[in-house]
Amino acid sequence: MVAGPSRTIADLVVERLRAWRVPRVFGHPGEGVALIVEALRRAGGDPAFVPSRHEEAAGFMAVGHAKYTGGVGVCLATQGPGALHLLGGLYDAKLDSKPVVAIVGQQTYSALGSAYQEIELPRLFSDVCAPFLRIAAVAEQVPYLIDQAVRTAVSTRSPTCLVVPHDLLQQPVPDGMPHPDGGGVIAASPGLPPARVVPHEKDLNAAAQLLSSGQRVAILVGQGGYGAAEEIMALADRLDAGVATSLLGKPVLDERLPYHTGVLGQVGTEASAQLMAACDTLLMIGTNDPWTGYYPVPGQATTVQIDIDGSRLASRYPVDVPLIGDARETLRALLPLVPARDNRDWRDLVEAAVDRARSETSARAESPARQVNPRLVLHELSPRLPLDASVAVDVGSVTYWYARHLQLPPGAQAHLCGTLASVGTALPYAVAAKLAAPDRPVVALLGDGAMQSSGLAELITVARHWPEWPDPRFVVLVLNNGDRTGRAGDPEPEGREPSTGAVRAPAADLDRPAGLGLATPDQVRAGSIPYAGWARLLGLHGIRVDRPELVGAAWEEAFAADRPTLVEAVVDAAIPLDPPDRPFADLRGPTVDGIDEETAAVRARAQTLRERAAHGADLT
């Protein structure tokens, strides 16, 4: 604690964050928060200040910290444009239900109305930080407001915001904070113990009866299943159920389990689609997966759903028995009520579908391509990924390859911007993961568009911090396909929204000037940037891979390096994304890397037809 008359409200902000055991604050320096940055410096690293290259990255780092640690993430930005840049990270936190606190500067009270860097911050943050949004007005409020911001973020699993004007930050802390005496001063204290939430016994009995009566049980696991892997496996074995996961739930279970069908949805597997199409009973655990087109047809399956957030129950699919509770505690209470049984016919069908899907996945990874098949890059990572790795995944075609071709070992963490689906999140996530656990290896998976979005800049952040890490393994994969639509190889380029099926505009239209006709190749190309060379320029290690026989050795070299490594894989943009059970008669490819649209479409169509020719069995 800063002593004497030099102690300011900025110091008080830092002290209160320390009282909540916040280990670090992610932010970008600016005039409106310069006093907080200076107070963090005086605090000697408790909490530490992590400067990003851009406020948006700071917001995503805070979300990444919350996702990888389970604690609250804190981000800091100045007024005006700085505040605007936090919105992406805060909406990521809101949509993926993660606790994040934003501390935002504001013009001095005497300057409000002058319009310089002035934005109506309450209106700006009113939606994304709806659970708690306040502007500090007097010194006596600050401890209470910080307590409420953190406590609300943690208890509601959502972002909150505290705005602190610059002139308040520079005020000295009053000698002896006033005692509440009915004069409007509120005393508060930090701390929020975890709660144990379990459904009522009658609801557990109803769920057990429904699950026990099912003949073809499927379990869909989301990110809310973290920490409940043993209980999920025990229940699956008791019911002879098949198990699929949402994209966010991919790391929850060992993906080598014989009845684990993989990820569900457009980025998922045929086996998961078949599991949902054939089941008569569904158990949903901590999932809010938006790809409802891959759920059982309404009325097909009786359903039990477990979620800590009651607002999520029956929000994606009709539910017969909703259970509000923690996944692990609820499953522990449910297990003794579900008798073991033998339903090997169903389990055998599930495992046969899993075997077919895994064989098909391996064959697709090894199929020939121009330069490197992107599936192969992720496929070759699977046996080399350290057991304790933290994986950060960006948005785009790399998401498909991660979902299907990277087999996560038990214990590995993996996160992505799953619901907001913002490009440019993987590297900020990876930085947050590494700073939280510097002795664990980290792998970030990006496309070249995402690398240009934020990666090139935030690699500077990596270069700044890595000498402090006891384990230097920080590997950044850039899949360089020359495309920045994010949908290279998409067999349905118009796309469809996850829940509604509504048609989206073609990806290339994002770069089509109004009234100027079709986009040109130069408009959708990501450009020839030497990503590996950029890493070397920053003092990191860089590897460029342009032939399939180099892929395995590149991964081994990256994990053995004495510093962070960027692996640039030059991959074929025409490899189809292959969403399961989607019609592909009208398949078209995007215009990428100088390939005209018709040629790309022909190549993608031919590749898809070759790879699917020997498959198509289902669970019926």
Secondary structure, 3 states (H helix, E strand, C coil): CCCHHHCEHHHHHHHHHHHCCCCEEEECCCHHHHHHHHHHHHCCCCCEEEECCCHHHHHHHHHHHHHHHCCCEEEEECCCHHHHHCHHHHHHHHHCCCCEEEEEEECCHHHCCCCCCCCCHHHHHCCCCCCCEEECCCHHHHHHHHHHHHHHHHHHCCEEEEEEEHHHHCCECCCCCCCCCCCCCCCCCCCCCCCCCCCCHHHHHHHHHHHHHCCCEEEEECHHHCCCHHHHHHHHHHHCCEEEECCCCCCCCCCCCCCEEEECCCCCCHHHHHHHHHCCEEEEECCCCCCHHHCCCCCCCEEEEEECCHHHCCCCCCCCEEEECCHHHHHHHHHHHCCCCCCHHHHHHHHHHHHHHHHHHHHHHCCCCCCECHHHHHHHHHHHCCCCCEEEECCCHHHHHHHHHCCCCCCCEEEECCCCCCCCCHHHHHHHHHHHCCCCCEEEEEEHHHHHHHHHHHHHHHHHHHHHCCCCCEEEEEEECCECCCCCCCCCCCCECCCCCCECCCHHHHHCCCCCCCCCHHHHECCCCCHHHHHHHCCCEEEEECCHHHHHHHHHHHHHCCCCEEEEEEECCCCCCCCCCCCCCCCCCCCECCECHHHHHHHHHHHHHHHHCCCCCCCC
